[in-house]
């Protein structure tokens, strides 16, 4: 629901004027310390932005927290050297990247945000996979007044405001992050597989059209492709496996964002009952079928025996022909998997089966799947916003952070498309800045490397995908934190074992898990979340 109340907007402007001189952090934090920029009638600054009245006389280092393994090929450092020359000229600042690497990333990300580290400035976040609402409520992010955004990130402010999207970033009527809402991507998940092997396995047209077809595909690989692991999944980094994917593809449950239980997407609504919160892990029989199938996969040998300790790279193994599958986003398929497999495994006919394909249970992209926040402990939030505004909206800076150095990391074709130098390999030669919080369709170059069926795939998804209906639903989890934590402890004991078929009697273990979750406070949490949903429904006029 987009809030239009004029009185609230007037109040927000008044509050913005008050906070412009001394921002108060989340959770009662003290006023922002050592702010590095201030508004003065200087008419110009050392950064060369004449006439904006912002003093940038002191050089500042802005640190951005990114997700992913830090590249080791030297290209990131070379790019930053050139980018920082531009940033110094424009706003007298430079950018430093800090990475939360994929090993145990879910835990390490939250630890990093709540550590009180005052060296961090820009935080990559998201409301679905990076706990944006949870970290907002815990005080990790700084509230951003509209005046602050208009002053230090004016192009970004206008872009988001034009879509009326600031409301989806507000908590207690204050803005806490900036949505990546001007970038087209499909981030729904699914399984990448080889169409040539699927055809050999007897699947019609070499196509996986329903979840159970994967069993046929994996079994064929295990029995006929020596030296290949059907799906060499890194279970250490994906402890829930595809239990949720099976539920999505075989029911009308839809994950409710912003209320994960530990690392697990546990709470849901249903398409047939959109304003009632429950959990398919507790109140539906589909989980029994999912767990039975995972035991079957384990018995077949779909993954390695020590899957829960494995943290390798199934994508590179897919490229090398030693894994029969990998899973991630639709965007990953059309921008990486398909074009790379055509080069590295000619004739493989790489395809994607997405979760919910057989029952059209797939969501359209979430505008806050990528977002940027300013750390509550940032020493120079204003300059951080200035840097972010350039990364998102300045063509020179945008190309550096997203593509690298022209001529070395990428080239532009005669028809204006993005391409790569001869011999360039996506697996080894990417810059790897992982700037996933401010991409902009206005500055994106059409990528000639992408699969030529991309537009048709996106059109097909647009035709069946639903809009997520709860962007403004903020669930108050403070009162249920203890119960959520207790439930998370139970899930961490059972879900990985169920997801990878390690229990001899899955049904018995699910029933045991359900009782423990019940004892941990399931009904209390459910009632609390439902109360918030009821209020949301009433306020939405549904």
Buried (B, 14 or more C-beta within 10 A) or exposed (E): BEEEEEEEEEEBEEBBEEBBEEBBBBEEBEEBEEBBBEBEEBEBBBBEBEEBBBBBEEBBBBBBBBBBBEBEEEBBEBBBEBBBEBBBEBBBBBBEBBBBEBEBBBEBBBEBBEEEBBEBBBBBBBBBBBBBBBBBBBBBBBBBBBBBBBBBBBBBBEBBEEEEBBBBBBBEBBBBBBBBBBBEBBBBBBBBBBBBBBBBBEBEEBBBEEBBBBBBBBBBBBEEBEEBBBBBBBBBBBBBBBBBBBBBBBBBBBBBBBBBBBBBBBBBBBEEEBBBBBBBBBEBEBBEBBBBBBBBBBEBBBBBEEBBEBEBBBBBBBBEBBBBBBBBBBBBBBBBBBBBBBEBBEEBBBBBBBBBBBBEBBBBBBBBBBBBBBBBBBBBBBBBBBBBBBBBBBEEBBBBBBBBBEEBBBBBEEEEBBBBEEEBEBEEBBBBBBBBBBBBEEBBBEBBBBBEEBEEBBEEBEEEBBEBBBBBBBBEBEEBEEBBEBBBBBBBEBBBBBBBBBBEEBEEBBEBBBEBBEEBBBEBBBEBBBBBBEEBBEEEEE
